[in-house]
């Protein structure tokens, strides 16, 4: 298993889950196009496209930092064209960029609503659209969304209190669902990956719980390991799947999930959008209310 020489276009790869996936693949010698907005460091957002590029190069990969706002059609097209000019093509598209604001409808600013849907749903749709012609030329092409399962998951509890965000995030999964059908005959795999518990990222720290939930989270490496394994699956047959990270990794032979804890000994905080009745996680992980312990 190796992604040496493969080219990945990863949105939102300057930090968090996107960067973790980039670094995992870079250790194989992969080429990584870092498509993100952050050029200069910000007080609450660690990492830029340039600091990410430096880490990727140190890990053994080749990096191409690109200033890309996935809402900007010209920027998306230019970023994809630059990636193809630099590395000769695109093998894998990781739609990771997302915006989050969990507020009730009456309290949701319309600019925030437009931001979430512009980045999550429309951005995923548009980046995929312009990457498809290049993916069609690859040997084992994959599109992967960082988005939740759809099957049996359209429940009131996942929308009430954060309707705008849920629409935007499930919108990414709807793009995955449609593209899986559209691209199956071309041999381009389209899947979605979602974490069972919260992931220690800037979004958790700044918007969804702060230090307490950060301690009760898993590290982004669990999503990186799952994505890496997905990218090695045969694209012609492994498509149209909505995947939960630990269930999938357990099926791939991973049994040590303690290494992913952000803080050993802390209980794990369950994330939203995990369907009721989802297959049990690995041995030693049990359900306690809404939290995994």
C-alpha positions in Angstrom: 0.0 0.0 0.0 1.5 3.3 -1.1 0.4 6.6 -2.6 3.9 7.4 -3.8 3.6 9.7 -6.8 -0.2 10.1 -6.5 -1.6 13.6 -6.5 -4.2 14.7 -3.9 -6.3 17.9 -4.1 -7.4 18.6 -0.5 -9.7 21.5 0.4 -9.2 23.0 3.9 -5.7 21.3 4.2 -4.0 24.0 6.1 -5.0 22.5 9.5 -7.0 19.9 11.3 -8.4 16.9 9.5 -7.3 18.1 6.1 -3.7 18.5 7.2 -3.7 15.2 9.0 -4.8 13.5 5.8 -2.2 15.4 3.8 0.6 14.4 6.1 -0.5 10.7 6.2 -0.3 10.5 2.4 2.8 12.7 2.2 4.7 10.0 4.2 4.3 7.8 1.1 5.7 10.4 -1.1 2.4 11.8 -2.5 1.9 15.2 -4.1 -0.5 17.4 -2.1 -2.3 20.4 -3.4 -3.2 22.5 -0.3 -6.4 24.3 -1.3 -7.3 26.7 1.5 -7.8 30.3 2.3 -5.4 31.0 5.1 -2.3 32.8 3.9 -1.3 34.4 7.2 -1.5 33.1 10.7 -4.6 34.0 12.7 -4.9 34.2 16.5 -7.5 31.4 16.9 -6.5 29.4 13.7 -3.2 27.7 13.8 -1.6 27.0 10.4 -1.5 28.5 6.9 -1.1 27.0 3.5 2.6 27.7 3.7 3.2 26.1 7.1 1.2 23.1 5.9 3.4 22.9 2.8 6.5 22.9 5.0 5.2 20.1 7.1 4.2 18.1 4.0 7.6 18.5 2.5 9.3 17.4 5.8 7.0 14.3 5.9 8.3 13.3 2.5 5.7 14.6 0.1 5.6 17.4 -2.5 3.4 20.3 -1.6 1.6 23.0 -3.7 0.1 25.7 -1.5 -2.9 27.3 -3.3 -5.0 30.2 -2.1 -8.5 28.8 -2.8 -11.9 29.9 -1.5 -14.1 27.0 -2.6 -17.0 29.5 -3.1 -15.0 31.3 -5.8 -15.4 29.5 -9.2 -12.4 31.2 -10.8 -10.2 30.3 -7.8 -11.3 26.7 -7.9 -10.7 26.3 -11.6 -7.3 28.0 -11.3 -6.3 25.8 -8.4 -7.1 22.6 -10.2 -5.4 23.8 -13.4 -2.3 24.7 -11.4 -2.3 21.3 -9.7 -2.5 19.5 -13.0 0.2 21.7 -14.6 2.5 21.0 -11.6 1.9 17.3 -11.0 0.5 16.1 -14.3 -3.0 15.2 -13.0 -5.2 14.5 -10.0 -5.7 11.1 -8.5 -7.7 11.9 -5.4 -10.0 14.7 -4.3 -10.6 15.2 -0.6 -13.6 17.6 0.0 -12.8 18.6 3.5 -13.4 22.3 3.7 -16.4 23.2 5.9 -18.0 26.0 7.9 -20.0 25.5 11.0 -22.5 27.5 13.0 -24.9 25.6 15.1 -27.8 28.0 15.8 -31.6 27.9 15.6 -33.2 29.3 12.5 -34.4 32.5 14.2 -30.8 33.2 15.5 -29.0 32.3 12.3 -27.6 35.3 10.4 -28.2 34.9 6.7 -24.6 35.7 5.9 -23.6 32.8 8.1 -26.2 30.6 6.4 -24.8 31.5 3.0 -21.3 31.0 4.1 -22.0 27.4 5.3 -23.9 26.4 2.2 -21.5 28.2 -0.1 -18.5 26.3 1.4 -20.0 23.0 2.4 -22.6 22.1 -0.3 -21.8 24.4 -3.2 -18.1 24.3 -2.7 -18.1 20.5 -2.6 -20.3 20.4 -5.7 -18.1 22.8 -7.6 -14.7 21.4 -6.7 -15.9 18.0 -7.7 -17.3 19.3 -11.0 -14.0 20.7 -12.1 -11.9 17.8 -10.8 -13.9 15.1 -12.5 -12.2 15.4 -16.0 -8.8 14.9 -14.4 -9.9 12.1 -12.1 -11.3 10.3 -15.1 -7.7 9.9 -16.4 -6.3 8.5 -13.1 -5.6 4.8 -12.4 -7.6 4.5 -9.2 -9.5 7.8 -8.7 -11.3 8.7 -5.5 -13.5 11.5 -4.3 -14.0 11.6 -0.5 -16.3 13.9 1.4 -15.9 14.8 5.1 -19.6 14.5 5.7 -22.2 12.4 7.5 -24.2 9.3 6.6 -27.6 9.7 4.9 -29.2 6.3 5.3 -31.9 6.4 8.0 -30.4 9.7 9.3 -33.1 12.3 8.3 -34.3 12.8 11.9 -35.6 15.9 13.6 -32.9 15.7 16.3 -30.1 16.3 13.8 -31.8 19.5 12.5 -33.5 21.2 15.4 -31.3 23.8 16.8 -28.8 23.8 13.9 -30.9 23.6 10.8 -28.7 25.8 8.6 -25.6 23.8 9.4 -27.3 20.4 9.0 -28.6 21.4 5.6 -25.1 22.4 4.5 -23.4 19.3 5.9 -26.0 16.8 4.6 -25.7 18.7 1.4 -22.2 17.4 1.0 -23.4 13.9 1.5 -26.1 14.4 -1.1 -23.4 15.4 -3.6 -21.6 12.2 -2.7 -24.7 10.2 -3.2 -25.4 11.7 -6.6 -21.8 11.5 -7.9 -21.4 7.9 -6.8 -24.2 7.1 -9.3 -23.0 9.4 -12.0 -19.4 8.3 -11.9 -19.7 4.6 -11.2 -19.3 3.6 -14.9 -16.2 5.8 -15.2 -14.6 4.0 -12.3 -14.4 7.0 -10.1 -15.1 6.1 -6.4 -17.2 8.6 -4.4 -17.6 8.0 -0.7 -18.2 10.0 2.5 -16.3 9.6 5.9 -17.5 10.8 9.3 -16.2 10.5 12.8 -18.0 8.7 15.6 -16.7 11.0 18.3 -15.6 14.6 18.2 -12.2 15.4 16.6 -9.8 17.8 18.3 -9.8 20.7 15.8 -10.1 24.4 15.8 -13.8 24.1 15.2 -14.2 22.2 18.4 -12.0 24.6 20.3 -13.5 27.8 19.1 -17.1 26.9 18.3 -18.3 23.6 19.7 -17.2 23.1 23.2 -13.8 24.6 24.0 -11.0 22.9 26.0 -13.4 20.5 27.8 -14.6 18.9 24.6 -11.2 19.0 23.1 -10.0 16.7 25.9 -12.9 14.4 25.2 -12.1 14.1 21.5 -10.0 11.9 19.3 -7.1 13.3 17.2 -7.5 14.0 13.5 -5.2 11.1 12.8 -8.1 8.6 13.1 -9.8 10.3 10.1 -6.4 10.4 8.3 -5.9 6.7 8.8 -9.4 5.9 7.6 -9.1 8.2 4.5 -5.7 6.6 3.7 -7.2 3.1 3.7 -10.2 4.3 1.6 -7.8 5.7 -1.0 -6.3 2.2 -1.5 -9.6 0.6 -2.1 -10.4 -0.4 -5.8 -12.3 2.6 -7.1 -14.5 0.6 -9.5 -16.1 -1.4 -6.7 -15.7 0.6 -3.5 -18.0 3.5 -4.1 -21.3 5.0 -2.7 -20.4 4.2 0.9 -21.1 6.4 4.0 -18.4 5.4 6.4 -17.9 5.9 10.2 -14.2 6.1 11.0 -13.7 3.6 13.8 -16.1 1.0 12.4 -14.3 1.1 9.1 -10.9 0.9 10.6 -11.9 -2.0 12.8 -12.9 -3.8 9.7 -9.5 -3.0 8.3 -7.8 -4.7 11.2 -7.2 -1.8 13.6 -7.7 -2.7 17.2 -5.8 0.0 19.1 -8.0 3.0 19.3 -6.5 4.4 22.5 -3.7 6.0 20.4 -6.3 8.3 19.0 -7.5 9.8 22.3 -6.6 13.5 22.6 -6.4 13.1 26.3 -5.9 9.5 27.7 -8.3 8.6 30.5 -11.0 11.1 29.4 -14.4 9.9 28.3 -15.1 10.4 24.6 -17.8 12.9 23.4 -20.0 11.5 20.7 -20.4 13.6 17.7 -23.7 14.5 15.9 -25.1 12.8 12.8 -24.1 9.2 13.8 -27.2 7.1 12.9 -29.1 5.3 15.5 -28.3 1.6 15.5 -24.9 2.1 13.8 -22.7 -1.0 14.2 -21.0 -1.2 17.6 -17.5 0.1 17.8 -14.5 -2.1 18.7 -14.4 -4.1 21.8 -13.7 -2.1 24.9 -15.8 0.9 23.7 -19.2 1.0 25.2 -22.2 3.4 25.0 -22.9 5.7 28.0 -25.8 8.1 27.1 -24.5 10.2 24.2 -20.9 9.6 25.0 -18.6 6.8 24.2 -16.5 5.6 27.2 
